[in-house]
Amino acid sequence: MRSRPEQARRNLLRCRSDTTTPLAHDPTTTSEEFARELAQNAADKQGTEIVILDVSTALAITDFFVIITARNTRHAQALARALDVGMKQKGILRRNVAGMNGDSGWVLLDFETVVVHVFSSEAREYWQLAELRSDVPKLDFTAVETEVVEEEGWFSTPEDLSPDSIDEP
């Protein structure tokens, strides 16, 4: 008879998704496409040095790590919050979060098949997670420049922002 930890590990390995298997929340998207979507969303929110690691062969708990650098701890938290809210709006809920409160400089979002690590530059240099996992394949990712949509509205021109720009008759 197998021990409980061994049986649990076997069950976890058996249930683990393949990186090409469709995701439960969206059957048209794979884990790799989801990781790329998260990386692009991070780039849109001024995340830098984005790396996607395929850890599916090395770890039994997830398929991909998305590693992102933020300008500072506050930016890391805001970026992680934006990713979380953006996915929630699409019906994709995270399983866990760590580092959202505090000043560690490292925020982790666990979306089950993809784990997002958002670091401040100091924390990324200290922990060197991408270098620690140098034995796994790195996916090619280049952020696509998205066009900024300027809305017509109340304060649509700089002249409208300053009360000193009122033209006198």
C-alpha positions as CSV (number, residue, x, y, z in Angstrom):
1,M,0.0,0.0,0.0
2,R,1.3,3.5,-0.9
3,S,1.8,6.2,1.7
4,R,-0.5,9.2,1.7
5,P,2.1,11.7,0.4
6,E,3.2,9.4,-2.4
7,Q,-0.5,8.8,-3.4
8,A,-1.2,12.6,-3.3
9,R,1.8,13.3,-5.5
10,R,0.7,10.7,-8.0
11,N,-2.8,12.1,-8.1
12,L,-1.4,15.6,-8.6
13,L,0.8,14.5,-11.5
14,R,-2.1,12.6,-13.1
15,C,-4.4,15.7,-12.8
16,R,-1.8,18.2,-14.0
17,S,-2.6,19.8,-17.3
18,D,-0.6,19.5,-20.4
19,T,0.6,22.9,-21.7
20,T,-1.4,22.3,-24.9
21,T,-4.5,21.2,-23.1
22,P,-7.3,23.8,-23.2
23,L,-7.9,25.7,-20.0
24,A,-11.0,24.9,-17.9
25,H,-12.3,28.5,-17.9
26,D,-11.7,28.9,-21.7
27,P,-11.5,25.8,-23.9
28,T,-10.1,27.8,-26.8
29,T,-7.0,29.0,-24.8
30,T,-4.0,26.9,-23.8
31,S,-1.7,27.5,-20.8
32,E,1.0,28.9,-23.1
33,E,-1.5,31.4,-24.7
34,F,-2.7,32.4,-21.3
35,A,0.9,33.0,-20.1
36,R,1.5,35.2,-23.2
37,E,-1.7,37.1,-22.6
38,L,-0.7,37.8,-19.0
39,A,2.8,38.9,-20.2
40,Q,1.3,41.3,-22.7
41,N,-1.1,42.7,-20.2
42,A,1.8,43.3,-17.9
43,A,3.7,45.1,-20.7
44,D,0.7,47.3,-21.3
45,K,0.9,48.3,-17.6
46,Q,4.6,49.3,-17.9
47,G,6.0,46.0,-16.7
48,T,9.6,45.4,-18.0
49,E,12.1,42.6,-18.5
50,I,9.2,40.1,-18.9
51,V,10.3,36.4,-19.1
52,I,8.0,33.4,-19.6
53,L,9.5,30.1,-18.3
54,D,8.0,26.7,-19.2
55,V,8.3,24.9,-15.9
56,S,5.8,22.1,-16.8
57,T,8.6,19.4,-16.8
58,A,10.3,20.7,-13.7
59,L,7.3,21.4,-11.4
60,A,4.1,19.5,-10.8
61,I,2.1,22.5,-9.6
62,T,2.1,24.8,-12.6
63,D,3.0,25.0,-16.3
64,F,4.4,28.5,-16.7
65,F,6.1,31.2,-14.7
66,V,5.7,34.8,-15.9
67,I,8.4,37.0,-14.3
68,I,7.9,40.7,-14.5
69,T,10.0,43.7,-13.2
70,A,8.2,46.8,-11.9
71,R,9.7,50.2,-11.1
72,N,9.2,49.8,-7.3
73,T,7.1,48.0,-4.7
74,R,4.0,50.2,-5.2
75,H,4.1,49.7,-9.0
76,A,4.5,45.9,-8.5
77,Q,1.4,45.8,-6.3
78,A,-0.6,48.0,-8.7
79,L,0.5,45.9,-11.7
80,A,-0.4,42.7,-10.0
81,R,-3.8,44.2,-9.0
82,A,-4.4,45.3,-12.6
83,L,-3.6,41.8,-13.9
84,D,-5.9,40.2,-11.2
85,V,-8.8,42.5,-12.0
86,G,-8.3,42.2,-15.7
87,M,-8.5,38.4,-15.5
88,K,-11.4,38.5,-13.1
89,Q,-13.4,40.6,-15.6
90,K,-12.8,37.7,-18.1
91,G,-14.1,35.2,-15.6
92,I,-10.6,33.9,-14.7
93,L,-10.1,33.8,-10.9
94,R,-6.7,33.4,-9.3
95,R,-6.2,30.6,-6.8
96,N,-3.9,32.5,-4.5
97,V,-2.0,35.7,-4.0
98,A,1.0,36.7,-1.9
99,G,2.8,40.0,-1.3
100,M,0.0,42.3,-2.2
101,N,0.3,44.0,1.2
102,G,3.7,44.9,2.5
103,D,7.0,46.0,1.1
104,S,8.7,42.9,0.1
105,G,8.9,44.0,-3.6
106,W,7.6,40.6,-4.7
107,V,4.0,39.9,-5.6
108,L,2.8,36.4,-6.6
109,L,-0.4,35.6,-8.5
110,D,-1.3,32.0,-8.8
111,F,-3.7,31.3,-11.8
112,E,-3.2,27.6,-11.4
113,T,-1.6,26.8,-14.8
114,V,0.4,30.1,-14.8
115,V,2.1,31.7,-11.8
116,V,2.9,35.4,-12.2
117,H,5.9,36.8,-10.2
118,V,6.0,40.7,-10.2
119,F,9.3,42.0,-8.7
120,S,10.7,45.4,-7.9
121,S,14.0,45.7,-9.6
122,E,15.8,45.3,-6.3
123,A,13.9,42.1,-5.3
124,R,14.4,40.6,-8.8
125,E,18.1,41.1,-8.6
126,Y,18.2,39.7,-5.0
127,W,16.1,36.6,-5.7
128,Q,17.2,35.9,-9.3
129,L,14.3,33.5,-9.9
130,A,14.8,33.4,-13.7
131,E,18.5,32.4,-13.1
132,L,17.4,29.8,-10.5
133,R,15.2,28.2,-13.1
134,S,17.8,28.3,-15.9
135,D,17.3,24.6,-16.6
136,V,13.8,25.1,-18.0
137,P,12.9,26.4,-21.5
138,K,12.3,30.1,-21.9
139,L,9.6,31.2,-24.3
140,D,10.2,33.9,-26.8
141,F,8.1,37.0,-25.9
142,T,8.2,40.4,-27.3
143,A,5.6,42.9,-26.1
144,V,3.4,44.3,-28.8
145,E,3.0,48.0,-28.7
146,T,-0.6,48.9,-28.1
147,E,-2.1,52.0,-29.4
148,V,-3.2,54.5,-26.8
149,V,-6.8,55.5,-27.3
150,E,-7.4,59.1,-26.4
151,E,-10.9,59.8,-25.3
152,E,-12.8,62.9,-26.2
153,G,-14.1,64.4,-22.9
154,W,-14.1,67.1,-20.5
155,F,-10.4,67.6,-20.2
156,S,-9.3,66.5,-23.7
157,T,-6.7,69.3,-24.3
158,P,-4.0,70.8,-22.1
159,E,-5.7,74.2,-22.3
160,D,-8.8,72.7,-20.6
161,L,-6.7,71.5,-17.6
162,S,-5.5,74.9,-16.5
163,P,-7.8,77.5,-15.2
164,D,-5.3,80.2,-16.4
165,S,-6.1,79.4,-20.0
166,I,-9.5,81.1,-19.9
167,D,-9.8,83.4,-22.9
168,E,-11.1,86.8,-22.0
169,P,-13.4,88.5,-24.5
